[in-house]
Amino acid sequence: MDPLIVRKKVSAPGAGKASVRAEAAAAAAKPAFKKSSAPRGGDKKDKTVHPSWAARMQQKQAQAVILSATPSGKKTTFDD
């Protein structure tokens, strides 16, 4: 017998309709998927961030302070 040929399971006539109806009724009775408002990581009471993230945030804040300051340098002009 060829292993690629799959034989269909034969059952009594009309027996499949009842099981299909039962499955449909069971599916209708289940509640719909409800989206949780909790974050994916679960309930984490510890709200600390990774040290590299904290360092990057501090670096961004320092850059923002530097970039927001007005330039205090004097233009240099050369005589040609």
Residue pairs with C-beta under 8 A, 6 or more apart in sequence:
49 57
